[in-house]
């Protein structure tokens, strides 16, 4: 008798419905995820029109009041490298380049950003770059814009000491900003 009652408990309609429902839900979830494709990309560039084949990067000058002598040549070369490495465009040095990129460092100033007691505890280096972009195949796409970034450093350092550690970040962030303004839909 004991066996019959435990057997009846196992086949109770509510337990059976719960198990079938759970198995159906699991089956449905497996099927949905099996056929679902999710595509996500970290690609920086938006589609470049097929007719655009060449680019030119003019020397990126430093017109700021204070001149970091390393900045202009490194910005110019790193921007060329980034465009060559991340797009299908071919670099040329003629006026007929489809994309003509120029600009200049317009601001390079230091200000106090933090005070502790009566003395400065941190300084801020502000760097601005004025970008001039020309699309020689579609002049309606021409634009000029400014890209600005700030870099904090300890007030115990002078500017030349801070530049030795900040210059790689300044170059990377400025190049990324220029590249994104030209090639991204952000």
Sine and cosine of phi, psi and omega as CSV:
sin_phi,cos_phi,sin_psi,cos_psi,sin_omega,cos_omega
0.00,0.00,-0.61,0.79,0.00,-1.00
-0.88,0.47,-0.63,0.78,-0.02,-1.00
-0.92,0.38,-0.63,0.78,-0.03,-1.00
-0.90,0.43,-0.67,0.74,-0.03,-1.00
-0.94,0.34,-0.61,0.79,0.04,-1.00
-0.94,0.34,-0.52,0.85,0.06,-1.00
-0.92,0.38,-0.67,0.75,0.01,-1.00
-0.91,0.42,-0.56,0.83,0.03,-1.00
-0.91,0.42,-0.60,0.80,-0.01,-1.00
-0.93,0.38,-0.53,0.85,-0.04,-1.00
-0.99,-0.14,0.19,0.98,0.01,-1.00
-0.82,0.57,0.71,-0.71,-0.10,-0.99
-0.85,0.53,-0.57,0.82,-0.03,-1.00
-0.92,0.39,-0.71,0.71,0.03,-1.00
-0.89,0.46,-0.65,0.76,-0.03,-1.00
-0.91,0.41,-0.67,0.74,0.02,-1.00
-0.91,0.42,-0.66,0.75,0.02,-1.00
-0.88,0.48,-0.68,0.74,0.00,-1.00
-0.93,0.37,-0.68,0.74,0.02,-1.00
-0.91,0.42,-0.67,0.75,0.03,-1.00
-0.89,0.46,-0.69,0.72,0.01,-1.00
-0.90,0.43,-0.68,0.73,0.02,-1.00
-0.91,0.41,-0.61,0.80,0.02,-1.00
-0.91,0.42,-0.69,0.72,0.02,-1.00
-0.89,0.45,-0.71,0.70,0.02,-1.00
-0.87,0.49,-0.69,0.72,0.01,-1.00
-0.88,0.47,-0.70,0.71,0.00,-1.00
-0.88,0.47,-0.69,0.72,0.00,-1.00
-0.89,0.46,-0.69,0.73,0.02,-1.00
-0.89,0.46,-0.68,0.73,0.00,-1.00
-0.90,0.43,-0.72,0.70,-0.02,-1.00
-0.87,0.50,-0.72,0.69,-0.02,-1.00
-0.96,0.29,-0.39,0.92,0.03,-1.00
-0.95,0.33,-0.60,0.80,-0.06,-1.00
-0.99,-0.13,-0.12,0.99,-0.01,-1.00
-0.99,0.14,0.79,-0.62,0.09,-1.00
-0.89,-0.46,0.77,-0.63,0.00,-1.00
-0.90,-0.44,0.85,-0.53,-0.01,-1.00
-0.91,-0.42,0.81,-0.59,0.03,-1.00
-0.65,-0.76,0.65,-0.76,-0.07,-1.00
-0.71,-0.70,0.52,-0.85,0.08,-1.00
-0.97,-0.22,0.28,0.96,-0.03,-1.00
-0.88,0.47,0.74,-0.67,-0.10,-1.00
-0.97,0.26,-0.51,0.86,-0.21,-0.98
-0.99,-0.13,0.55,-0.84,0.18,-0.98
-1.00,0.07,0.26,-0.97,-0.02,-1.00
-0.86,0.52,0.79,-0.62,0.05,-1.00
-1.00,0.03,0.76,-0.65,0.00,-1.00
-0.80,0.60,0.60,-0.80,-0.08,-1.00
-0.86,0.52,-0.52,0.85,-0.04,-1.00
-0.96,0.27,-0.26,0.97,0.04,-1.00
-0.99,0.12,0.88,-0.47,-0.07,-1.00
-0.82,-0.58,-0.37,0.93,-0.11,-0.99
-0.75,-0.66,0.36,-0.93,0.09,-1.00
-0.60,-0.80,0.39,-0.92,0.12,-0.99
-0.69,-0.72,0.73,-0.69,0.12,-0.99
-0.94,-0.34,0.91,-0.41,0.07,-1.00
-0.97,0.24,0.30,-0.95,0.02,-1.00
-0.86,0.52,0.83,-0.56,-0.03,-1.00
-1.00,0.05,0.96,-0.27,-0.13,-0.99
-0.98,0.21,0.24,-0.97,0.11,-0.99
-0.89,-0.45,0.97,-0.26,0.00,-1.00
-0.96,-0.28,0.23,0.97,0.01,-1.00
-0.95,0.31,0.30,-0.95,0.01,-1.00
-0.89,0.46,-0.69,0.72,0.08,-1.00
-0.98,-0.18,0.72,-0.70,-0.06,-1.00
-0.92,-0.40,0.89,-0.46,0.18,-0.98
-1.00,0.09,0.94,-0.35,-0.13,-0.99
-0.90,0.43,-0.37,0.93,0.00,-1.00
-0.99,0.17,-0.38,0.93,-0.20,-0.98
-0.92,0.40,-0.82,0.58,-0.08,-1.00
-0.85,0.52,-0.80,0.61,-0.03,-1.00
-0.90,0.44,-0.60,0.80,-0.01,-1.00
-0.94,0.33,-0.65,0.76,0.05,-1.00
-0.86,0.50,-0.71,0.70,-0.03,-1.00
-0.87,0.49,-0.77,0.64,-0.05,-1.00
-0.94,0.35,-0.65,0.76,-0.01,-1.00
-0.92,0.39,-0.57,0.82,0.05,-1.00
-0.92,0.39,-0.68,0.73,0.07,-1.00
-0.85,0.53,-0.72,0.69,0.01,-1.00
-0.87,0.50,-0.69,0.72,-0.04,-1.00
-0.91,0.41,-0.68,0.74,0.00,-1.00
-0.92,0.39,-0.70,0.71,0.03,-1.00
-0.88,0.47,-0.63,0.77,-0.08,-1.00
-0.98,0.18,-0.34,0.94,-0.10,-0.99
-0.87,-0.49,0.03,1.00,0.06,-1.00
-0.70,-0.72,0.12,-0.99,0.05,-1.00
-1.00,-0.04,0.04,1.00,-0.08,-1.00
-0.95,0.33,0.53,-0.85,0.02,-1.00
-0.97,-0.24,0.71,-0.70,-0.01,-1.00
-0.99,0.17,0.72,-0.69,0.10,-0.99
-0.73,-0.68,0.23,-0.97,0.02,-1.00
-0.88,-0.48,0.35,0.93,-0.01,-1.00
-0.99,-0.15,0.35,-0.94,0.07,-1.00
-0.90,0.43,-0.32,0.95,-0.06,-1.00
-1.00,0.09,0.12,0.99,0.02,-1.00
-0.84,0.55,0.64,-0.77,-0.01,-1.00
-0.90,0.43,-0.71,0.70,0.10,-0.99
-0.95,-0.32,0.83,-0.56,0.01,-1.00
-0.89,-0.46,0.89,-0.45,-0.14,-0.99
-0.90,-0.44,0.79,-0.61,0.08,-1.00
-0.56,-0.83,0.06,-1.00,0.01,-1.00
0.36,-0.93,-0.10,-1.00,-0.05,-1.00
-0.38,-0.93,0.44,-0.90,0.13,-0.99
-0.96,0.29,0.88,-0.47,-0.09,-1.00
-0.98,-0.19,-0.36,0.93,-0.01,-1.00
-0.56,-0.83,0.67,-0.74,0.03,-1.00
-0.45,-0.89,0.99,0.13,-0.12,-0.99
-0.78,-0.62,0.44,-0.90,0.02,-1.00
-0.92,-0.39,0.68,-0.74,0.09,-1.00
-0.65,-0.76,0.29,-0.96,0.05,-1.00
-0.98,0.21,0.74,-0.67,-0.02,-1.00
-0.89,-0.45,-0.23,0.97,0.01,-1.00
-0.54,-0.84,0.64,-0.77,0.01,-1.00
-0.80,-0.61,0.73,-0.68,0.07,-1.00
-0.83,-0.56,0.90,-0.43,-0.10,-0.99
0.95,0.33,-0.83,-0.56,0.03,-1.00
-0.95,-0.33,0.18,0.98,-0.04,-1.00
-0.82,-0.57,0.39,-0.92,0.03,-1.00
-0.94,0.33,0.71,-0.70,0.05,-1.00
-0.96,-0.28,-0.41,0.91,0.06,-1.00
-0.51,-0.86,0.44,-0.90,0.03,-1.00
-0.87,-0.49,0.34,-0.94,0.03,-1.00
-0.80,-0.60,0.80,-0.61,0.11,-0.99
-0.99,-0.13,0.86,-0.51,0.03,-1.00
-0.97,-0.25,0.80,-0.61,-0.01,-1.00
-0.83,-0.56,0.80,-0.60,0.05,-1.00
-0.83,-0.56,0.63,-0.78,0.02,-1.00
-0.81,-0.59,0.75,-0.66,0.05,-1.00
-0.99,-0.15,0.91,-0.42,-0.04,-1.00
-0.99,-0.12,0.73,-0.69,0.09,-1.00
-0.86,-0.51,0.91,-0.42,-0.05,-1.00
-0.89,-0.46,0.77,-0.63,0.05,-1.00
-0.83,-0.56,0.78,-0.62,0.12,-0.99
-0.97,-0.23,0.96,-0.26,-0.10,-1.00
-0.96,0.28,-0.13,0.99,0.07,-1.00
-0.99,-0.16,-0.31,0.95,0.00,-1.00
-0.51,-0.86,1.00,-0.01,-0.11,-0.99
-0.90,0.43,-0.26,0.96,0.06,-1.00
-0.93,0.37,-0.24,0.97,0.01,-1.00
-1.00,-0.06,-0.03,1.00,0.03,-1.00
-0.91,0.41,0.57,-0.82,0.07,-1.00
-0.37,-0.93,0.30,-0.96,0.15,-0.99
-0.77,-0.64,0.64,-0.77,0.00,-1.00
-0.43,-0.90,0.28,-0.96,0.04,-1.00
-0.93,-0.36,0.61,-0.79,0.05,-1.00
-0.85,-0.53,0.85,-0.53,-0.06,-1.00
-0.81,-0.58,0.64,-0.77,0.07,-1.00
-0.64,-0.77,0.43,-0.90,0.02,-1.00
-0.85,-0.53,0.55,-0.83,-0.01,-1.00
-0.70,-0.71,0.87,-0.49,0.02,-1.00
-1.00,0.00,0.59,-0.81,0.06,-1.00
-0.52,-0.85,0.34,-0.94,-0.06,-1.00
-0.90,0.44,0.65,-0.76,0.03,-1.00
-0.93,0.36,-0.21,0.98,0.05,-1.00
-0.97,0.23,-0.18,0.98,0.05,-1.00
-0.98,-0.18,0.57,-0.82,0.16,-0.99
-1.00,0.05,0.13,-0.99,-0.10,-1.00
-0.87,0.49,-0.69,0.73,-0.03,-1.00
-0.91,0.41,-0.54,0.84,0.08,-1.00
-0.93,0.38,-0.68,0.73,0.00,-1.00
-0.92,0.40,-0.60,0.80,-0.01,-1.00
-0.87,0.49,-0.55,0.83,-0.03,-1.00
-0.87,0.48,-0.52,0.86,0.03,-1.00
-0.99,-0.15,-0.45,0.89,-0.07,-1.00
-1.00,0.08,-0.46,0.89,-0.09,-1.00
-0.82,0.57,-0.70,0.71,0.05,-1.00
-0.85,0.52,-0.64,0.77,0.04,-1.00
-0.93,0.36,-0.64,0.77,0.03,-1.00
-0.86,0.50,-0.73,0.69,-0.02,-1.00
-0.90,0.43,-0.75,0.66,-0.03,-1.00
-0.87,0.50,-0.76,0.65,-0.05,-1.00
-0.91,0.41,-0.61,0.79,0.03,-1.00
-0.93,0.38,-0.69,0.72,0.03,-1.00
-0.89,0.46,-0.71,0.71,0.03,-1.00
-0.87,0.48,-0.66,0.75,0.03,-1.00
-0.89,0.46,-0.70,0.72,0.03,-1.00
-0.89,0.45,-0.76,0.65,-0.03,-1.00
-0.86,0.52,-0.71,0.70,-0.02,-1.00
-0.91,0.41,-0.61,0.80,0.04,-1.00
-0.90,0.44,-0.59,0.81,-0.04,-1.00
-0.99,0.11,-0.71,0.70,-0.22,-0.98
-0.94,-0.33,-0.10,1.00,-0.04,-1.00
-0.94,-0.34,0.37,-0.93,0.05,-1.00
-1.00,-0.06,0.38,0.93,-0.08,-1.00
-0.99,0.15,0.00,0.00,0.00,0.00
